[in-house]
Amino acid sequence: MCGIVGYCGYRQAEDVIIEGLKRLEYRGYDSAGLAVVADGALHWDKKSGKLANLCEDLEAHPLPPSTQGVGHTRWATHGAPTDVNAHPHMSADGTVAVVHNGIIENFVSLRAELVAEGVTFLSDTDTEVAAHLLGQQVAAGHNLTEAMQLVASRLAGAFTLVAVSAAEPDVVVAARRNSPLVVGVGKGENFLASDVAAFIEYTRDALELEQDQVVTITPETITVTDFDGNPGQAKPYHVDWDLSAAEKQGYDWFMRKEIFEQPKAVADTLLGRWTDRGDLVLDEIRISPEELRRINKIVIVACGSSFYVGMVAKYAIEHWTRVPCEVELASEFRYRDPIVDPMTLVVTISQSGETADTLMAIRHARDQHARVIAICNTNGATIPRESDAVIYTHAGPEIGVASTKGFLTQVVACYLLGLYLAQVRGMKYGDEIRLLMDELESMPAKIQQVLDGIGPVYKLARKMALNEKAVFFLGRHVGYPVALEGALKLKEIAYMHAEGFAAGELKHGPIAVIENDTPVFVVVPPQGRDQLHDKVVSNIEEIRARGARTIVLAEEGDASVAGFADTLIPLPHCSTLLQPLVATVPLQAFACELATAKGHDVDQPRNLAKSVTVE
């Protein structure tokens, strides 16, 4: 997730901005830059790679002294992580600099409009559109605040924009819609940032902005308006944690923070997927519709949690497209001599885009002339570069080793792929896809509903941390991979024996391990699928008869399971195929809290790394 710092005051802006960006490095990024105003002109520097690259360049080519500027660390979305795509971006006349967090959904049409007017673009980013639009408004006689109001009103999507103008010393202006931005309130200085960690060394007094607001800071004043120029309000608050905690926004672990970021991460992954013409669009699809219509088999290859995502995807893709779909462990794929040919579509799932086993699997698939689509969270990584197409999850960086928002956003990306294939192959009408997209777009609010009621799950975890040695998980249909993922989370961070089973397989062996007081999580399908729902309820009865202690995840209002649950975790209403997006969340939170209660390092569990880059 991009880091933003804006400063206006009496200190050297470059020092404040660089130190602020250093405190935001934990967020992850692939380039960095800054711009300052001095002597009526803009001066800037930006470099791909780590912040150290920028600092080294600034030492070699110092910027002039200035007390006003903006800085940015970029997590690439539109455009590869290069020097030219790094922020800030400049207006055509070089008088306005802007940094940006988020996605401008309508940048294609805005860019076409600007090109038609003779504007030359230097980068591949959506941000440069905003820079040129701001420059035009300033050139037309508007001050920077008015220009920001006019431009923000034209933009669709989620964004934070922060800008400075050579014509206005001691002024920094920002706009916010569905993207983080806070104001730091100082004495003779004020700050803008995507996270309070950037300015907590200087002040702990902050303002929380509302949606669709523009804020203008000078060394002495802070002015807030809406996009129409009407006066606005901002909520003041005091930061009462130290710098280390501020980096995690007050959470004890990055993992817990990332669990609570999931509503936004899912929403960001869905941004810009639906056109005005009623078509579903994805990020970079370099496979023709004709080729996709000829596909007669889909193979999903992945590792770890991403493999369980693939298991969920198989149900959805086969249901919506009627194309046979297999799910393979990437580490096993090329060693078993798989049957792959030009009629096969291989789908790879990797958060980092550098997973060694998965990379080797796609190279083998391409050697067999199969087409490859990557689902990835890292723009410009090796796997997307070597694939024929890519769907980015837009989850932002995930620092906790145990995947949480990575898992959910990959599931969403797989749903998008399934619907896209159904659209291209003519298996669903546009209105059917729109209904499914409407339900997908309702899921962030439902995930938030689960998080708002997570207290009893924490209480259960703390109690079970005292003496439990093993925990079991049961599920059917898409609930089975959810059970596997729940078990994996406990193994990863709580170091407990945990197993996930397909509920229908109970009598084929697993029921033998059930004894008195054995804790078993059961994921119950929504009541809409009566046959599966009733079969899982029967499974609950079977294990209770053997003394199991049942923790049941079931749709709220499902009275049929209440009598069989020692602990009931209610889930919001949703269709069966989308239930993993809400059912996985309590299991993540449970594992995080139980590991915390055991005193483990949740973010850096023993023996594990965030990305496995060797076979």
N, C-alpha and C positions, 0 to 999 in steps of 0.2 A: 504494500500500500504506500502510495507516494507520501513523502514528508514535505511540509511547507513551513517556511518561516518568513514573516514580514516584520520589519523594524523601522521605527521612526523615533528619534530621540536625540541624545547628546553623546552617546558612545559611538565608536567606530562600527558602522553597520556590518562591515565584512566580518569582524571578529564575532559579533553577536550571532550572525547568520551561520557561520561555519560551526560555532559551538552548538547552536541549536540543531543543526543538521546531524552533528555527531551523536547527539542524544536521541535522534530519531533513526539511527542506523539499524536498531533492532527490528524495525518494521520490514527491512529488506528493500533492496533497490538495485538498479543496474546502471545508473548514471547520476550526476549531480551538477548543479550550476547555480550561479547567482548573478544579480544585476544590481548596480547602485547608481544613484543620481549624483553627479558632481559637475559644477560649473556649467549648468544648463544643458547637460548631455548625459546619455546613458552609457555606462561602461559595464561589460559583462564578460564572464568566462564560464565554460561548461565542458565537462569531460565525461565520456563513458567509463564504466567501471566504478571502482570504489572511490569514496570521498577523498582518500589520500591522493588519488590522481589529480583531482581538482586543486587540492592544497599545494601539491608540488608545482602545478602550472602557475598558480597564483604567486608563489615565491619567485618563479622565473620571470613572470610578467605581472608585476603588481598593479592593482587597480588604484585609482586616485582616492585620497581620503574622502569619506562620505558618512553621513549620519542617517541615511535613508536607503532602504533596499529590500529585495526579496530573494529568497533562496529556495532550492527544491532538490529533493532526491526522488528519482523517477523509477517506478515499477512499470516496465514497458507494457502497453496495451496496443495502441495504434502505432505501428512502426517499430523496427528493431532497436535494440539498445545501442545507439551510436552517438557520436558527438553531435551530429546535426539534429538528431531527434531529442537530445537532452533539452531540458528546460533551463532557463527561460526562453520563450520565443518572442520575437520582435515584430512590431508592425512594419509595413512596407517602407515607411519613411524613417524607421529606426528611432522613433521618439517614445514608443510605449513598449514596455516589457511585461510579460505575463507568465505566471506559473499556474499549473492546473492539476487538480486531483479529480479523478472521475472519468466519465465517458460522455461526450457530446453526441447524442444519438443521431441528430440531423446534420452532422458535419458534412456528409457527402453532398447534400443539396446546397448547403451554404458555401462549400468550397467551389462547386460548379458556378454559383452566382458570382463569386469573387473572381474566378478565372475569366469569366465572360467580361468582367469589367477591366481586365488587364492586369490583375494581381498575380505576381509570380510566387509560387510556394517553394520553400527551401527544404521542408521536412515532409515526413509521411504521417505526421501526427494530426489528431483532431484539434489539439490545442492551438495550432497556428491559425486556424480559422478565427478563434476568439481574438488573437493578437491583431489580426488585420482589421476585424470589425471594430475593435476599440480604437485603433489608429484612425480609421475613417471618421468615427464620431468626434474624436478630439480635433482632427483637421477641419471638421465642419463647424467648430466653435464651441463645442460642449466641453465642460470641465470633466475630469476623469470620473468623478462620481456619477454625473449624468450619463456619461458614455457607458459606464458599467451597468447602470440601470437599463438603458436601452438595449444593450447587447444581451444581458442576462435574460431579458424578456423574450428574446428570439431563440434561445437555446433550449433544446429538449434533452432530457437525460438527468444524470446525477453529476454534480460538479461543485468544486470550489475553485474560484478564480481569484488570484491576487495580482495586482498590477501597480506599476509606478510609471509616471510620465516625466519626461525631461522638462516639460513646461511647468511642472508644479512641484517645487521643492517642499520637503517636509510633509508630504501627503502619500499615504498608501491606501489603496482601495481594494475591497474584496467583496465577492458575492458567494452565497451559499445556497445550494439546493441538494438535499439528500446526500451530503458528503461532509465530513468533519471539518469544523473551523471554530476555534476559540480565540477570544481576545484577552490578552494579558494587559492588566491595568497597572501602570507604573507611575512614578513621579517624574515629570519632565520627559517621559518616554512611554511608548505603548507598543504592543506586540500583536502579531497575528500568527497563528500556528495551527497545524492539524492536530496537535497534541500538546497539552500543557507542559510535557517534559521539555519542550524546546525553550521555554522561558522561565522555568521554575527557579533557576539560579537568581533571577532578578526580581520576580514578584510571584506571590501566591494568590493574588487577587485576579479574578477572571470574570469574563462575561460569556454566557452561553447564548448563542444566537438561535433564532427560530428559522423555520424554512423560508426560502425565497426572500432573503434579506441581503441588503448591501450595507457594508460598514466602512466608514472612512476614518482613518486615524491620522492624527498629527501628534507632535510631542505633547501637546496639552489637552487635546480634545478627542472624543470618540463620538461619532454620529452614526446612527442606525436608521435606515429607511427600508421600505419594501421596494420591489422592482419598479413600482409606479412612482416612486419618489415620496410616498407618504411616510410620515414619521413612524418609526418602529421602536419596539422595546427589546431589551436584552436582559436576561436573568443573571444577576451577579452571584458569584459564589466564591468561597475561599478554599484553596487546595490545602488539605491538612495531612498530606503524606509526603515522604521524602522523595528524592529524585529517582531512586531505584524503583520505588512503587509507582511513581508517576509514569515511568516508561511502560508499565503494564496497566495504566489507567486505574490504579487502585486495586487491581486483582492480585491475588497472591501468586498466581501462576499464569504464564502465557496461555497454557492449555485452557484454563478456565475462561480467560478473556476471549479466546478464540471460539469456545463453545457459545458464548454470549454474542459473538459477532455473526453467528450463523444466519439470523434473519436478513441482515444486510448483505452478507456474502451471497446468499441464494438470490436475493433481489437483484444484485449486481450481475449475476450470471445470466439472468433473464432479460437484462436491459437490451433494448435495440434489436430484439429478435423478430419483431412483427412489423411488416411494412404497411404503408397506407393502402396498398393494393390487396392486402389480405393474404400475403405470403410470408411463410416462415423463412428467415435467413440466418445463416451461420457465419462464422468469422472468415475463414479462408478455405473455400471449397474449390479445389482445382480438379474436380472430377465431373465430367459432363453428366447431365441428367440421363442421357442415353446409356452411358456406362453403368450408372446406378440401377437403371431398369433391367440391365442384363445380369446383374448379380444374382447368383442362385444359392449362396451360402455366406454367412457372416461369422467370423471368428473373433472373439474378444480375447486379448492377451494382456495380462496385468500381474502384479505381485501384491501381497499383503492386503491391506484394506481395499486397494483398488481392484483386487481380484473379486472381493465380495461385492463391490460396486458392479462389476461385470455380471455377477450372478443376478443382481436385481435387474440390470439392463436386459438380460436375456428374456425375462418374462415380458417386459414392456415391448421390446423390439419385435419379438415373434407375434405378440398379440396384435400389434398395430400394423405390421408389414406382411405377416404370413411368410416370412423368409426364415428358413432354419438358422438357428444361432447357437454356436458353441462357445464355451468359456474355458480358456486354457491358462494355466500357470505359465508365465513367461519363461521361467527357469526350466520348464520341461518341454516347451513347445518345439523347438527346433531339433531336440534330441530324439524325438519319437517318430521322425519322418512323417510329418503331417501332410494330409492331402490338401494342397493349396494350389490354385491355378488362377488364370486371369479372370475367372468368373467369381472369385472369392473376394470379399471385402474384409480386410483385417482392421479391427479397431483396437488401438492401444490406449491404455489409461495410465498416466504417470503424472503426479503432481509436479515433480521437479523437471521432467522432460529429459533427465539424464540417467534414469534407472538402467543399469547395465544389462540386466537380463531382458528387459523390454526392448532396449535398443537392438540387441542381437536378434531378438525375435522378429522385429520389423525388417531388419536387413535380410533375414532368411526369407521372409514373405515376399519382399521385393525381388529377390533373386528368382522366385517362382512366378514373377510377373503379376502378383496380386496387388490390388490397390489398397492403400493404407490411410486411415483417418486417425489422427492423434487427438486425444482429450488431455489437456495439459493446463497447468496454471502459470507457466513460465514462458513469457514471450521470447522467442529467439533461441530457445534451448535446442539441443541436438535432435531429439525425437521429433518435434514439430518441423524442424528444418528438413529432416529426411523423409517426411511423410507427404502424401499427395494432398492432404487437407488437414486442417486443425480446427478444433473447437476449444477456445480458451474459457476457463472457468471463472476468471475475474474475481477470485476469492481474496486476492491480496496475499502477502507472504504469511506463511504459517510457521511459527517459530517452535512451538511445542512439537516434540518428536512424534507423539501419538496423534495421528490425523483425526481432526474433528470437522472443521469447516471444509477441509479438503475433500473428505468423504461425501458430505452432503452436496457440495457443488458439482462433484463428479457425477453423482446420481442424476442431478438436474441436467447436466450436459448430455448424459446418455438418453434421457427422456427427449431432449431436444433433437438429438440425432434420430431417434426412432420416429418422431413425428415428421421430421424432414424427409426421411426415406419414405414414409407413408404418403407424404404429399407428392414427392417426385414420382413415385410408382403408381399413383392414382388409387391407393388403397383407402384413403379417407378424403371426404369432401372438405372444402375450406371451412365451412361452419362447424364441422366436427372437430377439426384441429383447433379452431378458435375457442371452442368450449373447453377443450383440454388445456389450452394455454391459459384460459381464464382461471381454471382451478390451480394450475401451477403458480400463477401470479398471486393466488390467495395464500400460498403456503408460507411465505415469510411471516405473515401475521399469526398463522397457526403455530409455527415454530416458536415465536415469541410467547404465545399463550402457554406452551409447555414450559418455557423458561421462567415465566412469571409464577408458575406453581411448583417450582423445583424443590422447595423447602423440605417436604416429606421424603424426597429421594435422598437428600443430604442426610437427614436424620437416620434413615435406614442404613446408609453406607457407614456412618460413624458407629452404629450399633454392631454391624456385621464385621467391622474391622477388628473387633476385640478378640474373636476366637474362631472365625470361619477359616477353614482350610481349603475348601473347594466350592465352586459355584457352577451351576449348570444353566444352560439357556436352551429353550425350545422355540421353534417356529415352523410355519408351513408357508409354501408359496414364497412371496417376497419377504415373509417373516423369518424364513430360514437363514438367508444371508445376514439379516439384522441380528439374529441370534449369534451367528459366527463372529460378527463384528463386535458385539457386546462382550463375548468371551475374550477376543483378542485384546480389547482395551484393558481388561483386568490383568491379563498376562503381561502386557507391555509395561504397565506403570505400577501395578500393585504386587507383581511377582507371585500371583496366586494361581493355583491349578484351576482352570476354567475351561469348559467345553461347550460348544454349541452343537445341537443335534437337530435333524429334521424330525419333527414331532411324530410323523407317521412311522419312523424307524424305531420308536421306543421298544416295541416288543421284539425287535430283531437284535437285541443285545443291550442297549444303553440302560434299560430300566433296571438292570441288575445292580447298577451302582447307586440306585435310590434306596436310602434307608431313613430311619427316623430323623426328622429335623433337617434333612438335606435341602439347602436353599435352591430353588429352581425358578428362574425368570421364564415367563411364557408370553410370547407375542401372539395375541388373538386377532385374527382378521376381522375387518368390519362386518357387521351383521348382513350387509348386502349380499355377501357370498355365503348363503346359508349352509351349504354343504361343508365347506372348509371350516367355517365358524363352528359349527356343531361338532365336527370331528376334533378340533382343538380343545373344545370344552370337555369332550370325552377323555382326551389325553390328560387334562388337568385332574379329572376325577381319578384316573388310573394312578397317577403319581401320588395324589393325596391319600389314596388307599394304602400306599406303601410308606406313608409317614412324611412325605415331602412337605416342606414349607414353601408355599407358592406365592410368588410375586408376579402379579398378572398385569400386563399392559393391554388395555382394552379401550375401545371407543367409549367416550363419555355417554352415560345413559344406557349402557349395555347391562341390563339387570340380570341377564342370564348367567353372567360369570361372577356376580358379586358374592354368591354363596360359596364359591369354590376358591376364593382368593384370601389368603392370609394378609396380603398387602395388595391394594388395587391402585394402579397408576393410570389415571384417565388420559386418553389421547383425544385430540380434536377430531371431528368428523372429517373424513376424506375418503376418496376411492381407494380400493385395495392396492392398486399399483403405486399410488403415491404415499402410502402409509409409512414406508421407510424414512421419509423426510421428518416425520414427527416421532416415530417409534425409536429411532436411533438415539435421539437427544437425551432421554433420561438415562440410557445406558452409559453414554459418555460422561454425564454428570456424576453418575454413581461411581464409576471407576475413578474419576478425578478426586472425588471426596474421600473415597475409601483409601486411596493411595496417600492422600494428605494426612488422614488420620493415622496411617501407619508410619508416617514420618519420612516417606520417600521423596526424592527429587522428581517431581511430576514432569517437569519440562525436559529433563535430560536423564531418562531411565538408563540403567546400567546396560552396557553391551550394545546399545542401539545408536544409530545415526539417523539424521533426518532423511538423507538420500543415500541409497545404496548404489555406488557408482563403479563397483567391481563385481564380477560374477562370482 
